[in-house]
Amino acid sequence: METQLDPMKDDLPLMANTSYMLVKHYVLDLDVDFKSKVIEGSIVLFFETGSQYKKTSSAGKESCQSQFDETCKMRASEPCHIPMINVSTCSSKTEYNDFAVSGTEEEATSDENSNHSNNEQASGISSSKDCCDIENHGNKDFLLILDCCDLSVLKVEEVDVAAVSGIEKFTRPVKLTGASKELENLRNQIVHELVTLPADRWKEQLYYFTHCSQAPGCGELLFSTGTWSLEIRKSGIQTPADFPHAIRIWYKTKPEGRSVTWTTDQSGRPCVYTMGSPINNRALFPCQEPPIALSTWQASVRTAAGFVVLMSGENSAEPVQLREGILNWYYYVSMPMPASTFTIAVGCWQEVKQQSFKQTAAIETNTVCSLPSSQTDSRWHEGVCGHVEYPCRFQNPAARLQAVIPYRVFAPWCLMESCEEYLLQLIPQCLSAAYATLGTHPFSRLDVLIVPSNFSSLGMASPHIIFLSQSVLPGGSHLCGTRLCHEIAHAWFGLAIGARDWTEEWISEGFATFLEDIFWARAQQLSHDEIKGQQELKALLRWRRLRDEVQNSEEELQVLRPKKESTGELSESGASVVKYGLKAEKIFMQVHYLKGYFLLRSLARTIGEVSYLASLRKFVVKFHGQLVLSQDFLSMLLEDIPKQKGSGLTVESIFQNWLDTSGIPKVTKWIQTNRRIRKSSKKKMKQDEVVFQQLLPDQLVLLLESLLEEKTLCPKLLQCLERTYRLREQDAEVRHRWCELVIKHKYEPGYGDIERFLREDQAMGVYLYGELMVNEDAKQQELARKCFAAAQEHMDASSAKVVAEMLF
């Protein structure tokens, strides 16, 4: 049911009626055009009848009508929009398009005068049409709803999967009389057999998905587009079971679409990539966005020669030349995941390679890796996985022993040397440390891409690919290593195990923040005392950041489980909303990272780190490939805690103290310990000035944060500070604090550092604009406006919105 939602409001609607039909596989066939800044082509969706219909249909078809009736009452009675277009208009690259669209579609009534212009299609986006067809003795047509935004949908058609050669093996013996109803049932039967093939036949399944996606159309379907949805129906079809289970949608993206960003890389070359938009991928392709819609996908992407296509795919794609100047890139995945995890990046990326085989061998040989204790136990992999069937690496003996999965690094040409310096060496160390902590890598390979400077985060993990900001490269290995560890942790928490309700972001980010410390300590091969010192310091810095954020943010955004007891609940159709999912400032908040981290740290301290990590591994084995809620993890963990250590902990008390309330829990006794550590470290600094001058990055951050609490610092002291610690050469976390000092004390020789930071470190610079404005200093405000004017055109939309509100 489409409600009248303002796209600028706070909550993100998930419109897809997944309870009635569930996408099992997507086949994308796309052309990327940098001149028009448009991605154009088609997507074929293969469906299975949803759980709600299966559950209710046994009691009679009338029982699944309530949602349709409700939807109809909410709409004005208007006819559905039927675009009359010629197939040749759907793709500007028909000479190498793989699709063979039938020219004998009796339902298609297009002629040369009936094509809708782009303006007409755009006007159709603004309002929803009537979903009801009051025919057939008062019965109503079933309406398929997909999540869709900022797309020009050109045509929707049923796919004649029965026309594929060799597809007979997926049909039960049936005598065809040529009746339309029998053919429709046959097509749906074929799709059902195809999407339910066992995991050991995944290659065969992929083969037939490919050929079915290229089958001719067998009739156009009625559709309409709304602000957040694409609604499709077939006249006379009243139930999900009878609705076509394979449909093809011809569409094109819009240059202003919010799922991808068109920009230039650091070498000035054009590129486009999915940047982790709040609206996810619905402006890249029509899809079912609710997490429950776990699906596989495959994609063929064509672009001009010279461009490299990277994507969420388990194969390392090699381009195939279709004709002069045009290359095709093909990727696929066999592990079902939410459509929101699909990622693509097209640009003139260069692969960064080791200078020699010896260097690679030395790195991998020197990486110490110890198996988790339970990994060596033969019982570790007994039993059947709890997820839907797919070729799972946890059941693959070779994969279970793979400490370092194959990896590649890509970057713009001008950053290749920077990547060689630290990043390339860090990847095998961090992968091995992750394996030693959690066991089997859920994904078979990894690409790491340094994305353009307008990327609004330090990193983003997707299946088989990690995006990193250029901000992690300068200033040594510390920031690069910790961020890499954080994103690698998402392979387990966030991807292989996902939140059933997106409002529980802490399940992904809290775990990744906690685990980055464990991974990074192991990657560095630190001693026990060094690990303890490093992690205590990190905890103190995070505590200060969380305290500041809680003091300066809306209380409602500080709650980790904002829907409380309604978390995970869906409407009858499967639609829901992501609470505060569109609130621009929420993207820059870290409360779900930090508060989640402190909850997990508190639990680890209660039961002991060794037992706690064993519980994490047990959780990974039990729940990989599945969606979870907070209580799934907490209940399993509390079952493993001996009663004498439990201290009265219950799932309900954790909800009350940590997840369902704003602010910082009162159960953080460790803070006093950290304060004592901080005082003692100050004494040591006074006693040993040489050590004081060789601070680690986190120690420098703490020093600069402490100096930020001083009311006045003279210019001479600031100059000495910058020279002593070479602050301009440090990593982005240190330089950010230095810029804050420059702003607070109006240190004009440092204004160039601010300008450079706002240009090159956009992932971290947003709130510096606010600090420049709040001082009410004319020069600082002029600097803020100057930097924003230079960066605004390519800046991430959410970042630009937040900064504009600060400046104007």
N, C-alpha and C positions, 0 to 999 in steps of 0.2 A: 504494500500500500504506500503510495507516494504522498507524503505530507508536504505542505507548503513551507519549506525550510529556506531561510536566507543563507546563501553559501558563506556569508561572512559571520554567521553565528558560531557559537562555541563548539557545539556537538557535531561530530561527523556521522552522517547516516550511512548505515550498511543496508541497502535496499533489497538485495537479492533474496528471493524466496526459496532458500536452500532446502527448506523442509519438504518441498514438493518436487523439485528437480535439483540434482547435484552434479556439477561439472566434474568429470573424472580425468579429462585430458584436453589440452589445448594444442592446436597446430597453427602456428603463426607463419605467414608468408608475406614479407614486408620489403618495401623499398625505402631507403633513406635518402632524402633529397635536401642537401645543404643549401641550395639556392633558395628554395621556397620555405625551408625550415619545416618540412612536413614529412611524416612517416606514413606511408600509404600502402594498402594492400588488403589482405583478408585474414580472418581467423576462423577456424573450424572448431566447434565445441562439441564434445561427445559427453552425453549425459547418462545418468542412472536415475531411475525414479527415486524421489526422496523418501526419507524415513516417515515423515508425517503422513504422506499419501499411502505408503505401504501399510501403516498402522491402522489407518481409518478405512481404507477401501474394503477391507474384509467385512466391515459392518454395513457396507452399502455406499454407493458413490455419493449419495446426498451428504454424507458426513464431512466430505472435504470441500463442500460448496461454501461454507460459512465465510471463509476468507475472501472468496471471489465476490460473494454478495456484499461484504463489507466494503471491499474496494470499489465496487460499482456505485455504492451509495455516496462515496466521497467525491465522485467525479461528476462534472457536467456531461450531459449526453451529447457527444460529438462523434463523428465517424473517425476511425483510425486513419492516420496518414499512410498512404501507399505510394512510395516513390516509384515512378515509372522511368527507369533509366536503362541505357544500353550497357551491356557488360563491358564494352570497350572503354567506357569512361571510368571504370573502377580502378584501372591501373595504367599508368603512363608508360609502363615497361612491358607491354603485352608480348613483345617479340621473344622475351625469355621468361615469361610467366609460366610456371609449371601447371597451372590449372587449365583443364580442358572443359570449358563450360558448355553444356549442351545447348544447341540452338533450337531445340524442339520442346521448350518449356511451355506447355499449353496454358499454364496459369499466368505467364508473363505477357503483359499486353503493351510493352513499351514500343514506342515508335520514335522517329527522329524529332518529333515536336514535343515529346513528353518528358524530356530530361529536366530535372530541377536544377536551377543554378545554385551556386554556393550560397548566395544570399537567401534563397528560398529555404535551403536546408538549415542554414543558421537560424532562420526565424522559427523553424520547427523545434529548436532546442529549448525554447523559452517556456513552453507550456506542455502539460501532459494531456493526452487525449483520453477519450473514453475507452475503458477496457472491456466493456460489456457489449455483447451482440445478442440482442433480445430476439432470438430466433429459436427454431427447434422446440416449439411448444414451451417457450419461457426459459429454457436452460441457457446458461451463459458459457462463453468460451473460456477455456483456461488461459491465464495470462502468465507468461514467463517473464520474470523481472531480473535484469542484470544490472550490476553497478556500472555506471558510465557517466563521464563528465568531459566536457571540452572536446568532444569528438564529432566529426561530421559522418554520420552513418548514411551510406549510400544505398545499400540493398541488403536484405536478409532473405536467405533461401534455405529450403530443406536440401540435404545432400543425399543423393541416391547411392547409398553404400552397397546396395544389392547389385550394382552394375560393375563392381570391382571383380576382376578375374581372380578365381580361386577362393572367393569369399564363401563358396558353398559349404565349406567345412564348418562354418559357424551357424549353419541353419539346420534345424530339425526337419526331417522329411515332411513335406507338406505339398498338397496338390494345389497349384496356383491356377486360378480361373481367370486371372487378369483383373479381378475386382480391386478397386482402389484401396479398400479397407485391408484386404489381405496383403497387399504390397507394403502398406504402411506398417502393419504388424511385423512383416518379415524384416523390414529395415531396422525396426526397434529391437527385434530379437537378435539381429546380427550385432548391433552395437552392444547389447547386454552381454552377449557371449564374449565379445572382444574386450570390454573393460573389466571383465571378471576372470580373464585368463590367469592361471597360476604364475607365481614369480619366476619360475624356471623357464617360462616361455616369453620373457619380456622382450627379447629381440624380435621374435615373431610378431608379438603384439605391436611393437614400434613399426615394423615393416607394414602391417596392415593399417595402422593409423595413418601412415604416410600415404598409402594408396587410396584409402577411403577419403582422405582430405582432398585428393585430386579428382575424385569422382564428379560427374556432372551434377548440376542442380536439378531438382525435380519439382520446382514450384516455389514462387515467391511467398514469403510470409508477411503478414501485416505487422507494422511496428510503429512506435512513437517514441520520441525522446523527451525526457524531462531534465530538470536541473541536475539530478543525481542518478538518473536511471535510463535504461533502454528497456522498453516493454514490447514483447513479441507475442503474437497469437496466430493461430491458424483457424480460419472460419470453420465452425462445426465441430471442432475438437474441444471437448469439455473436461478432460481429465489429464493429469500429468502422464499417466501410463500411455495414453494415445497420442500425446504430443510428440513431434519429431525429436528423436534422441541424437541426431547429428544435424547441426545447422551451420551454415557459413554466413559470416557477416563481412560485407565489404565496407571499408571505412577509411578515413584519413584523420590524422591528428591535426591539431591547430597549433600555429607557432606560439600562441600564448598558453597552450595547455600546461597544466600544473604538475604533471607527472614526470616530465623530462625538462631539462634546461638546455637550450642552444646557446653556446658560448664559444670562446676561444681558449685554447690551452696556453700554458706559460711560454710556448714558442710562437704564439700568435696564429696557430692553425685552428680551423673550425672543428668543433666537436659537439656531441650531444650525449647526455647520460641521464639515467634515473638517479635523482639526488636525495632520495628518501623523503619524498613529499608527504605532507600530512594526509593528502587524499590518496596516497599509495599509487597504484597503477591504473586506476580507472580512466585516466586521460591518455593512457598509452594503448589499452585495448579493453573492450567490453569484457567483464569478468564477474565472477562471484567473489566478493571481497571478504565475507565473514570467514574467520579462521577455520571453521568447521568444513569449509569447501576445500579439502585437501586434494590436490590434483597433480598430475604430471604434465609436462609440456615438451614441445619441440618447436624449433624456430629456424626458418631460412630467412636470412637477412641479406639483401643486396645493396651494395654501395659502390661508389667509384673506386677505382684502383688507387692505392696509396693510403686508404683508410683501413684500420683494423677494427673488427667487431669482437668485443669481449662480452660474455654473457654468463648468466647462471646456467651452467651446463657441465655434465660430468665428462664430456669429451673435450680434448684440446683441439678445437676446430682448425682445420687448414682450409684456406680459401680455394674455391674452384672458379676459374675464369669462364664466364658464360658467353661473353663476347668482348670485343676489344674495349678496354676501359671499365669493365663491370665485373666485380667479383661477388661470389655468393658464399656466405658463411652459415654453417649449420651446427646447431647445438641441440642437445636433448637432456632430460633428466628422467630417471626411473623411480625416484623416491617421491611420493606424493607430499606436497607442501602447499601452504596458502599462496594464492596468486600474488599477494603483496610482497613475497620474497623474490619474485622475478626481477632481475636486474640486467640492464644493458648499458654499454658504453661504446660509442663509435667515435674514433678519432685517429689522428696520425701518431698513434702510440708506438714507441720503440721498445723492443724487448731488451731488458738489461740482463746480460749474461756474465757468468764467472769468467775471469781472464784465462783460467786454465783448469783442466780436470783435476790437477794436483790440489789446487786451492779448494775445490769442492770436496774432494776426498778428505782433506785435512780438517775441514769444518765438521763434516759428518762423523769422522773418526773421533774427534775431540769432544763430541757431544755425548756426555754421560747420560745414559738412560736406564732407569731401573723400572721394571714392571710394577704396577700396583700389586700389593700382596694378594688381593683377591683375583687379580688378573691371572696369576700363576696357578690358582686353584682350579682344578678340573671342573668343579661345580659352577664356575663363573658363567659358563655359556650353556648350561643345561637348560632344557625346556624350550618352549616356543615363544617367540617375541610377541608382545601384546598389541602390536600395531597392525594395520591392514597389511595385506600381503604385498611385498615388494622385494627385490633382490638386496637384502640387508647385509651391510658389512659386518655387523655384529655376529652373523652366522657364517662368515667367511674366514676360515682358518688363516689364510695368507694376510687378509686385511687386519686381523687381530694382532699380528706381529709387526705391523708396519708403523714404526715410530715416527718416521718422516715421510709424509705423502709427497708425490711429485708437485713441484711448485714452479711458477714463473713470475717475473716482475716486469711490469710495463710502466712507462713514464713518457712524458714529452721529452724530446731530444735534449733540451737544455738542462734537464734534471737527472740525466743518466749517471753522471759522475757522482752526484750526491747519493743516489741509490746504491751505487757500488760501494760507497764508503762504509755504510753501516747496515742498511736495510737488507741487502742480499745475504750478508753473513748472519743476520739475526734470525731470519725465517726458520732455518733448520733447528736452531737452538730452541726457539720458542715452540715449534711444533713438537719437538721431542719432549720438552718439559710438560706440555699439555698432555701428551700421551702417557707420560710417567704418572701424571696426577689422575686422569680420568679414564685412561684405557683407549679402546678402539676409536680412531677418527671416524666420525659419521660420514664424511665425504671423501671421495677418492682422489681428489686433486685440489690445488689452490692456485688461483691467479691473484696477484696483488697489483693494484693500479694506483698511481699517484694522480689524483683527479685535479681539475682546474682550481684556481685560487678562490673561486666563488663558492666552493663547497662549504656548507654551513656547519660542518661537524669535523672533529679530528679523524673520525673513521666510521665506516659502516660495513657490516658483514652481511653477505647474502650467500646462498648456496654456491660453493666452489669459487667465490670471488670476494675479495675485500677491497674496499675503497679506502685510501689513506689521504689525508690532507698533506700538502707540501709543508705545513707547519711542523710536522714531526721530524723532518729531515735535518735541519741545522742544529748545532749545539751539542753534538755528541750522541751517544746511543740510548740514553735513559728514556727520553720521551718517546722515541721511536719504538724502543723495546716494550715499554709498558703499554703503549697503545696497541701495538701488534698483538700482545698477549691478550688484551681485552677483546679485540675482535676475533681472535682465534677461539676464545672461550665461548663466543656466541654460536660456534658450530654445534656445541652441545646444548647450551641454554639460550634459546631464542630461535634456533632453526630446527635441530633434531628434536628438541623438546620445546614446544611453543605454548604461549598462553592461550587458553580457550576463550578468554575475554581480554581484549586489547587494553582495557583500562588497567590491567594488572601488569604494567610495564616492568615493575620491580623484579618479576620472575626472570626476565631476560637481563635487565641492566644491573640489578643488585648482585646477581650471581656472577656476571662478567666482571664487575668491579672487584668483588671479593677474590675471584680466581686469578685476576691479572697479577695480584701480589704473589700468589703461590707459584704461578707459572714463571714470573720474572725472577723470583729468587732462585728457582731451580735452573733457569737458563743461565744465570750468572754463576752458578755453583758456589753460592755463599756458604759460610759457616753458620752454625746455629745462632750464635750471638749476632752476627751480621744481619741475618734474616730478621731476628727479633727487633733489632734497632731500626732497620729499614721500614719494617711494617708498622712499628709504633709511631715513627715519624709521619708516615703516610696517613695513619689514622688521625693523628693530631691535625694535619692539614685539612683532611676531609671534614673533621669535626668543625673547624673554623669556617669552612665553606658552607656546610649545612646550617650552622648557626646564623651566618649572614643571610643565607637564602630564606630561611624561615622568618627572619625579621623583616625582610623586604619583599615578600610575596603574599599573594592572596591565600588565605587559609584553605580554601577549597582545593587548591592545586597542590597542597602538601599531603593530601590523603592518598595512600597507596592503593586503597581498595574503595574508590569513590562510590561504587554501586552497592557496597556492603553486602547484605544478605541476598541482594538481587544479582550479584556477580555471576556471570555465566548464563543468565536466563535469556531466552529468546522469545520473540512473539511466535504465534502459531505458524506464521509463514517462514520464520527463520530470520526475519529482519530485526535489526537492533541499531543502537547508536553507540559510538565511542565517545564517552563523556569527556568534554573539553578537548576533543581531538582536533578541533580547528583553531584553538586559542593560540595566537601567534607566539606570545611570550613563553608558552609552555615548552616550545621546542628548545629554548635556551636554559630551561631549568634543569637542575640535576638532583632534585629531591628524591626521585625514584631510584637513581643510582646510589645516592649517599645513604638515605634512610634504609634502603634495602640492604646495602653493604653492612651497616651497623647492626641490623637485625641478624644477619648471617654470622657476623663476627661475634655477637653476643651468644648465639647458639653454639658456635664452635668453642667458645671459652667455657661454656657450661658443661659440655660433654668431652672436651679434649679434641685437639686438632686431628689426631690420628683416627679416632673413632668417627669424627665428623666427616673427614674425607672418604672414609670407607662407606659411610651412609650416602654421600654424594654419588659415589660409583654405583652403589646399589640402586639408587634412584635413576641414574642414567640407563642402566641395564633394563630396569623395569618399564621405564616410560619413554625411551627413545622412539621417535616416529609417531608420537601422540601429543595431544593437547592436554594441558593440565590447568588446574586452579591452585591457588595458594594452599588450600587444605590438603591437596594430594601430597605435596612435599612435607608439610608440617606434620600430618598424621603419621606418615611413614617414619619420619625422623624421631618423633616422640615415642614411637613404639620401640625404637632401638636404644632409648636413653634409660639406663638403670634408674629405678625409682629413687635411690638415694641421691642421684645427681639431678633429678628432674626439677627440684625446687618448686614444685607445684605448677610447673609449666603445663598449659593446655592450649589447644588450638584457639579456644575462645579467648583466653587471656592474651595470646599473641595478637589476635585480631584487635582486641580492645586497646592494647598498649602501643602497638606498632602500625597496624595496617588500616584501621578504620578511623583514626583520629589525625588531626593536624599537629604541627609542632614536633618537638623532639621528645621521645619517651624519657621517663624519669628513672629508668632502670639502667642507666649508663654509668656504672660505678667506675669503669676503667678510666674515666676522664681525670680523676684525681691522680691516678698513676702517671698519666701523660703529663700532667702539670708538674709533677715532681721531676720527671725526666727532663722537661724543658728547663726547669730551674737549675738542675745539676749540669745540663749541657752549657748553660750560660757561664757557670763558674769555670768549667773546663776551657771555654773560649778565652776567658780573661787570663788564665794561667798559661796558655800555650797559643801565642799569636800566630805561629807558623801554621799550625793545624787550622786555625781560624781562617787563614787566607786560602785554604784549599778545600772549600766547601763543595759537597755534592749538590746536584740540582735541587733536590727537595730541601736541603739545609739552606740553600740560598733563598728559596721561596719563603721559608719560614722567617729568615732574617729580614727580607724585604717587607713581608707582611707585618712583622713587629715594628719596623720603622714607619710603616703607614699609620701606626697608632700614635706616632709622635706629632705634636701640633705644628712644630716648625723644624725645618732642617735648612741650614744655610747652603747656598750654591756651591761653596768650596767643598763641603762635606759630600754633596751629591756627586760632584766631579771626581772626588777621591774614591767614592764608592764605585762609580762606573769603571774607573781605571783599574782599581784593585782587583775587581772580579770580572773584568772584561764583559760587562753585562750585555753589550751589543752582540757578542758572539755566543751567548748562552741559548738554551732552548726556549721555545715559545712561552712556556709557563713562567720562566724567570723573566723574560723580556716583558711579559704582560704586567707583572708586578712593578717592574722598572718604569713602564709607561704610566702606571697609576701614581707612582711617586713623583714623576715629572709633572703630571697634571695637578696633583694636590699642592705642590710647592712652586708651581708656575716657573719651572726651570726651563727657560727658553732654549738653551743649547741642546736640550733633549727633544724638542718638538719634531725634529727630523726623524727621530726614532719612532714617535707616535705615528707620523705619516707613513713610514715604511710598514709599521705593524698593521695599520688599517688597510693597507694595500695588499700585503702579502699574507696576512694571517686573519683572513675574514672569518675563519671558523671560530676565532676566539675574540674578535675585536668589537662585537656589537655593543657591549656595555661601556666601552671606552668612550663612545659617542655621548652617552648619557653623562659620564663624568666630566667630559669637556664642556657640556652645556650647563651643568649644575653649578659650576664655579662662578658663573656669570662674569666671565672674563672675556672681553671682546676679542682678543687674539685667539683664545682657545675656541670660542664659538665659530670664528671665521675658519679656523683650521678644521673643525668638525664638518662644516658645510662644504668646504673645499674637497675634503677626502670623500665625502658622500657623493658629491657631484661627479667625481672621477670614477667611483666604483658602482654607482647606482644601476647603470644599464645592464651590467652582468651579475649583479648581486642576487642571491637567492631571494625569492619573493617574500618569504616570511621575515627574513632579516631586514630587507628593505622597508617593510611595513613597520616593524618595531623601531628602526632607526628614524624613519620619517616622523613617527609620533614623538620621538625624543627631540627632534630638531625644529619642528614646525608647529 
